Amino acid sequence: MNQHNPKLKGDHNPNFRRLPRILFVSECTGSRTAMAESYGRKLGEGLIDVLAAGAELTALDPRTIEVMREDGIDVRDYTARVFSRDLAEWADIIVVLCATPGKVHPYIPEGAVRKDWPIRNPARQAKNDTDKAPFVKARDDIKRRIQQLVNAIKLSRLGQ
């Protein structure tokens, strides 16, 4: 089985006979999606299958690369994807990484779960091209939320 093949449709079964598939979505791919996919892979290794996509492709922000490297993760090889219906069908959980309600309206297949994580776009929050503070804040928030999600999945498996 190719675990990262978005052409494989999710069965949206709450009793997961395979790894739960989580898709992180944002309006662009320059920071939050790279962070979320990278932390999902690292913190959820062996527990979740993760992809990320944006409504539009944007270049990976150098500050994203820098703040992730500071936390021991290399995102330079991150593959940005445009959100599609195929990706949505693949996912069991779709996490929308937008602080503005309604900014992104991804298709949510029947049986899939949507979660909204109101995380601001750090590139829009930065005061200038060298301001990393919003990127650190987004990184830490995403990491914390993914760790909580992974912990909840671990706990749910204890009862099985």
GUKE-516667 format. One record per residue (C-alpha): residue in one letter; x, y, z. Coordinates in nm, 2 decimals, decimal comma. Example, Ala and Ser with C-alpha at 12.3 -4.5 7.8 and 13.67 -1.06 7.14 Angstrom:
# residues 2
<node "A" <1,23 -0,45 0,78>>,
<node "S" <1,37 -0,11 0,71>>,
This chain:
# residues 160
<node "M" <0,00 0,00 0,00>>,
<node "N" <0,13 0,35 -0,09>>,
<node "Q" <0,05 0,54 0,23>>,
<node "H" <0,09 0,88 0,06>>,
<node "N" <-0,12 0,82 -0,24>>,
<node "P" <-0,40 1,08 -0,24>>,
<node "K" <-0,58 0,88 -0,51>>,
<node "L" <-0,67 0,62 -0,25>>,
<node "K" <-1,01 0,71 -0,11>>,
<node "G" <-1,05 0,71 0,26>>,
<node "D" <-1,31 0,48 0,41>>,
<node "H" <-1,39 0,73 0,69>>,
<node "N" <-1,43 0,44 0,93>>,
<node "P" <-1,39 0,55 1,29>>,
<node "N" <-1,25 0,21 1,37>>,
<node "F" <-0,94 0,27 1,15>>,
<node "R" <-0,81 -0,05 1,01>>,
<node "R" <-0,53 0,15 0,87>>,
<node "L" <-0,35 0,46 0,99>>,
<node "P" <-0,58 0,76 1,01>>,
<node "R" <-0,52 1,00 0,72>>,
<node "I" <-0,49 1,37 0,81>>,
<node "L" <-0,49 1,65 0,56>>,
<node "F" <-0,38 1,99 0,66>>,
<node "V" <-0,51 2,27 0,44>>,
<node "S" <-0,44 2,65 0,42>>,
<node "E" <-0,48 2,92 0,17>>,
<node "C" <-0,11 2,90 0,07>>,
<node "T" <0,18 2,66 0,10>>,
<node "G" <0,46 2,89 0,22>>,
<node "S" <0,46 2,81 0,59>>,
<node "R" <0,18 2,65 0,79>>,
<node "T" <0,12 2,35 0,56>>,
<node "A" <0,50 2,27 0,55>>,
<node "M" <0,51 2,29 0,93>>,
<node "A" <0,20 2,08 0,99>>,
<node "E" <0,30 1,81 0,75>>,
<node "S" <0,65 1,79 0,89>>,
<node "Y" <0,54 1,77 1,25>>,
<node "G" <0,26 1,53 1,16>>,
<node "R" <0,52 1,29 1,01>>,
<node "K" <0,76 1,33 1,30>>,
<node "L" <0,53 1,33 1,60>>,
<node "G" <0,28 1,09 1,45>>,
<node "E" <0,52 0,84 1,29>>,
<node "G" <0,35 0,50 1,29>>,
<node "L" <0,02 0,65 1,41>>,
<node "I" <-0,10 0,88 1,14>>,
<node "D" <-0,06 0,93 0,76>>,
<node "V" <-0,02 1,30 0,68>>,
<node "L" <-0,04 1,53 0,38>>,
<node "A" <-0,08 1,90 0,34>>,
<node "A" <-0,21 2,13 0,07>>,
<node "G" <-0,30 2,49 0,00>>,
<node "A" <-0,56 2,67 -0,20>>,
<node "E" <-0,27 2,81 -0,40>>,
<node "L" <0,09 2,72 -0,43>>,
<node "T" <0,34 2,96 -0,29>>,
<node "A" <0,72 2,93 -0,24>>,
<node "L" <0,84 2,81 0,10>>,
<node "D" <0,92 3,11 0,30>>,
<node "P" <1,29 3,12 0,41>>,
<node "R" <1,18 3,20 0,77>>,
<node "T" <0,98 2,88 0,77>>,
<node "I" <1,29 2,68 0,68>>,
<node "E" <1,49 2,87 0,95>>,
<node "V" <1,25 2,82 1,24>>,
<node "M" <1,19 2,46 1,16>>,
<node "R" <1,56 2,39 1,14>>,
<node "E" <1,59 2,55 1,48>>,
<node "D" <1,36 2,28 1,60>>,
<node "G" <1,56 2,00 1,43>>,
<node "I" <1,34 1,96 1,12>>,
<node "D" <1,45 2,02 0,76>>,
<node "V" <1,16 2,13 0,54>>,
<node "R" <1,36 2,22 0,23>>,
<node "D" <1,23 1,92 0,05>>,
<node "Y" <0,87 1,98 0,13>>,
<node "T" <0,64 1,91 -0,16>>,
<node "A" <0,37 2,17 -0,19>>,
<node "R" <0,04 2,05 -0,32>>,
<node "V" <-0,27 2,23 -0,44>>,
<node "F" <-0,59 2,12 -0,25>>,
<node "S" <-0,80 1,89 -0,46>>,
<node "R" <-1,11 1,68 -0,43>>,
<node "D" <-0,89 1,37 -0,46>>,
<node "L" <-0,69 1,48 -0,15>>,
<node "A" <-1,01 1,54 0,04>>,
<node "E" <-1,14 1,20 -0,05>>,
<node "W" <-0,81 1,05 0,07>>,
<node "A" <-0,84 1,21 0,42>>,
<node "D" <-1,03 1,10 0,73>>,
<node "I" <-0,96 1,43 0,91>>,
<node "I" <-0,92 1,77 0,73>>,
<node "V" <-0,75 2,04 0,95>>,
<node "V" <-0,80 2,39 0,82>>,
<node "L" <-0,51 2,62 0,93>>,
<node "C" <-0,66 2,96 0,89>>,
<node "A" <-0,73 3,23 1,15>>,
<node "T" <-0,99 3,40 0,93>>,
<node "P" <-1,32 3,20 0,93>>,
<node "G" <-1,43 3,12 0,57>>,
<node "K" <-1,09 3,21 0,42>>,
<node "V" <-1,06 2,85 0,29>>,
<node "H" <-1,37 2,63 0,20>>,
<node "P" <-1,23 2,29 0,14>>,
<node "Y" <-1,46 2,01 0,02>>,
<node "I" <-1,53 1,78 0,31>>,
<node "P" <-1,63 1,43 0,20>>,
<node "E" <-1,92 1,26 0,38>>,
<node "G" <-1,79 1,09 0,69>>,
<node "A" <-1,47 1,29 0,71>>,
<node "V" <-1,41 1,52 1,01>>,
<node "R" <-1,32 1,89 0,97>>,
<node "K" <-1,12 2,06 1,24>>,
<node "D" <-1,04 2,44 1,24>>,
<node "W" <-0,72 2,55 1,39>>,
<node "P" <-0,71 2,94 1,39>>,
<node "I" <-0,35 2,99 1,31>>,
<node "R" <-0,25 3,32 1,15>>,
<node "N" <-0,04 3,33 0,84>>,
<node "P" <0,30 3,43 0,98>>,
<node "A" <0,41 3,59 0,65>>,
<node "R" <0,12 3,84 0,68>>,
<node "Q" <0,20 3,90 1,05>>,
<node "A" <0,57 3,97 1,01>>,
<node "K" <0,68 4,33 1,04>>,
<node "N" <0,95 4,29 0,78>>,
<node "D" <1,14 4,02 0,58>>,
<node "T" <1,36 3,93 0,87>>,
<node "D" <1,09 3,91 1,14>>,
<node "K" <1,08 3,55 1,25>>,
<node "A" <0,86 3,59 1,56>>,
<node "P" <0,52 3,51 1,39>>,
<node "F" <0,68 3,20 1,23>>,
<node "V" <0,80 3,08 1,57>>,
<node "K" <0,46 3,14 1,72>>,
<node "A" <0,29 2,95 1,43>>,
<node "R" <0,54 2,67 1,45>>,
<node "D" <0,50 2,62 1,83>>,
<node "D" <0,12 2,64 1,80>>,
<node "I" <0,11 2,38 1,52>>,
<node "K" <0,35 2,15 1,70>>,
<node "R" <0,14 2,17 2,02>>,
<node "R" <-0,18 2,10 1,84>>,
<node "I" <-0,04 1,81 1,65>>,
<node "Q" <0,11 1,66 1,97>>,
<node "Q" <-0,24 1,68 2,13>>,
<node "L" <-0,40 1,52 1,82>>,
<node "V" <-0,14 1,24 1,82>>,
<node "N" <-0,20 1,19 2,20>>,
<node "A" <-0,57 1,16 2,15>>,
<node "I" <-0,52 0,90 1,88>>,
<node "K" <-0,29 0,70 2,11>>,
<node "L" <-0,55 0,72 2,38>>,
<node "S" <-0,83 0,61 2,15>>,
<node "R" <-0,63 0,30 2,05>>,
<node "L" <-0,59 0,19 2,41>>,
<node "G" <-0,96 0,09 2,42>>,
<node "Q" <-0,93 -0,13 2,11>>,
